[in-house]
Amino acid sequence: MFSEKNILQFIKFFPIVFIFFLSVLITNLLFIENKNRLEKEIANLEKKYIKSQKTLVEDEVTRVYDYVLYKKRKSEENLKENLKKRVYEAHTIALSIYNENKEKTKPEILKMIQDALRQIRFNEGRGYYFMHNIKGENILYPLNRALEGKNYSQLKDINGYFFVKKIIETIEDKRETFDTYYWSKPVNEENRIYRKIAFYKYFEPLNISIGTGEYIKDYEQSIQKDILAYISNISYSDNSYIFVINKDNKNLTHLDKNYKDNIKNHIPYIVKKGNTFIKYYSNYEEKQKLEKTAYMQTFSAWDWIIGSGFYRDKLDILIEKKKNELNEEHNKYLSDIYIIIFLVTIILLLTSIYLSKVIQEKFDKYNNEIYKGINKSRQKDALLAQQSKMAAMGEMIGNIAHQWRQPLSLISTASTGLKLKQEYNMLEKDEVIRTSELITKTTLHLSQTIDDFRDFFKPNKEKTKSNTQELWEKTYTLVQEQHKVNNIEVIIDIEYKEIYLLVNEIRQVMLNILNNAKDQFKKKDKNLIFVVIRKDDKNLTISIKDNAGGVPAKLIDRIFEPYFTTKHQSRGTGIGLYMSEEIIRKHMKGSLKVYNEDYVYKGVEYTGANFVITIPTKSNKQKDNEVS
C-alpha cells in the first residue's frame, strides 16, 4: 500500500503519533474503566442486597412450609389416634352390653349393640360407627339402614382395592388394624372421591368387627383454619409478612381479604416449578406500582402457595448513597491518573524516537534481503511458466499435425484427380465445380482448426461468458484426432449450465489432464475417459476419470509437485499438473484433487485416476444470473 519512501516515513513518525493517540486512548479507557467500576459496585450492591433479601424471604417461607408440612403429617397421626380412640369406646360399649346380657341370644345382643351405636356421632357430626361380620355383610350402617344385611365383600374403591376384604381379614386374624382407601363423599361436588382412613377392631364375643373412618380432607380443613390464623400473625424483618394464596389467587391470610397482588399470571409457572422467585408490581396502598420480588413455594397437598417478598425502594436509597461515595473516589482517582499519564507519555515519546531510528536501519537491511528473495522466486516462476508453455506448444503442434493430416490428404487426392482427368480429356465442368467446393470446404476446416488453436493460446486473463457444453467441445476439439489415433473413447455426462470464469485457463487445465491420461494408456482394446461436468449455486465441478490403472499409492501425494513425473524422461517435464494445480488454486481460488477409483462400466471392472476440479461460483452468482 505504500512505496518504500512512504514506509520509511511511516516507521519514523508513526510511533510518535501512535503514542500520542495511545495516551489519549488510555486516558479515556481509564475513565471508562473507572465508570464501569462504579457501575459494577452499584451492581454488586444491588446483587448483594437482593441476594440477602432473597435468602431471608426464602428461609422464612421454607420455615412456614416445614411447619405446614409438619402439621399436615401430624394431622394424619392425630386422626388415627382419634379414630382408634372412638372405636375403643364403641368396643367398650359393646362388651358391656354383651356382659350384661349373656343369658340372651347372640342375635338379640347384636341388635342391642346396633341400637346403642347407631345414634352416636362425633368429629363435628361427620363420624359414625359401622360393623361387619366374617362374610363381609354390613350389619351396621347408620347413614342408610336399607344397606344393612347386604354382602360387600366384593366392594372396591376407585383404585380397585377391596377394602371390605381387609375387614374380613381383621375378623379372621382376630386383631385390629388401620386401612386407607378412596371413597366418595355424600356431597354435591364435581370430584367426590377422597382419601379415607378407617380403623377396624375385632369383637370376639360375636365374631364381628367394629369400625369407623374419616375423610382426610374433612379433618385437614379443621386444622387449616388454625394454621392460617398462625401464619397471619407472623411478622419479621421490618414488618415483612408471610402470605398464603390458593391456585385461584384467592387470598387466605392477608389482613385485607380483598387484596390481590399481581401474581395471577405467575401461578401456572409457580405450580410447575414447585418453588421459585418471581417479580411483579404491588398495588397495595402507598406501595402502589412498586416492584416486588417474592419467593413462592407450593404446598400441592392443599393447593396452597406460600410466599413472602421485599420491595425495591430500600435498595434505591442504598444505591444513591453508595453512588455519591464512589463519585468522590472517582474524581480523585482521575486527577492522579492524568498526571501519571502525562509523565509516561513524555518518556514514551523520547523512547519512540530512538527506537524508530533503530527500526529504520533494520528495515533497510531486511528490505534488501526480501528483494533478493522475490527476484529469485520470480525467476523460478517464469522458468516454470515458460517450460509449461513450451510443453503445451509441443503437444499442440502434434495435435495440429493430426488435425491437418486427413484434410491435406483429401485436398491432395482431389487436385491429383482433376489433373489426371484433364490429361486424358475426361474432365467435366460439373466435376470441377464439385471438386473445387470440396477443396474450399476442406480449406475452411483447416482455417477453423487454426482459429481453435489460436483462441486457446490467447493470453486472456479476464472472465468471459460461456457454457459447460461449449467449454468441453472447444477443449476436446484440440485432442480429438490424437484420441482417435490412440483408440481412446470419451464418455461425457455434461449438465448444460451458463458459466462466467477464466475459460482459457480452465481449458488449459482440462487439456493437461486429458493429455496426461492419454500418456498413461498402454496399448489395449478399450481405452476409456469419463468426463462429468456439474454446476450448482456454490461450485463448478469437473471430473475426468480414466481406466489406465491409477496412480501408484506411494506417488499420488507428489503428483502436483514441480518437475515430478511418472512418465519417461523423453515424454514428460513434470510441470503440466503442477501448473494446472497452481492455476486452479491461485487464479480461480478452487482446488484440483486426484484419487484412484475402482468402478464398473458395462459390466466390466476398471481402475483409474480421477482428477476432480472444483471452482467456487458463489462469488459470481450475480454475473451468472445475468448470463442466464
Buried (B, 14 or more C-beta within 10 A) or exposed (E): EEEEEEBBEBBBEBBBEEBBEBBEEBBEEBBEBBEEBBEEBBEEBBEEBBEEBBEBBBEBBBEBBEBBEEBBEEBBEEBBEBBBEBBBBBBEBBBEBBEEBEEBEBEEBBEBBBEBBBEBEBBEEBBBBBBBBBEBBBBBBBEEEEEBEEEBBEBEBEEEBBBBBBBBBBBEEEEBBBBBBBBBBEEEEEEEEBEBBBBBBBBEBBEBBBBBBBBBEBBBEEBBEEBBEBBBEBEBEEEBBBBBBBBEBEBBBBEEEEEBBBBEEBBEEBBEBEBBBBEBEBBEEEEEEBBBBBBBBBBEEBEBBBBBBBBBEEBEEBBEEBBEEBEEEBEEBBEEBEEEBEEBBEEBBEEBBEEBEEBBEEBEEEEEEEEEEEEEEEEEEEEBEEBBBEBBEEBBEBBBEBBBEEBEEBBEEBEEEBEEBEEEEEBEEEEEEEBEEBBEEBEEBBEEBEEBBEBBEEEEEEBEBBBBBBBBBBBBBBBBBBBEEEEBEBEEEBEEBBBBBBBBBBBBBBBBBBBBBBBBBEEEEEBBBBBBBBBEEEBBBBBBBBBBBBBEEEEBEEBBBBEBBBEEEEEBBBBBBBBBBBBBEEBBEBBBEBEBBEEEEEEEEBEBBBBBBBBBBEEBEEBBEEBE
